[in-house]
Amino acid sequence: MITGYKAARNRPLTCGQRLSNKALAAVRAPVEHGFAHLKNWRALGKVRTGPSWATALVRALLVPTNREVAR
């Protein structure tokens, strides 16, 4: 797991650390948006099957979600 840099009162972030945080946020944003859309459907809370079936369900749900987001 990669985490960003955190500034303190007496230690602000350097330019490189800010750029690193920005790059990390750019990678994380689409993933976080995907999870948010799936939570809106509340489908994952009712899954009581094996991991392979849950993976197939998530992939199937992401298709219309990605089309809606891309509009």
Secondary structure as GFF3:
##gff-version 3
##sequence-region A 1 71
A	DSSP	alpha_helix	15	41	.	.	.	ID=ss1
A	DSSP	three_ten_helix	44	46	.	.	.	ID=ss2
A	DSSP	alpha_helix	51	70	.	.	.	ID=ss3
###
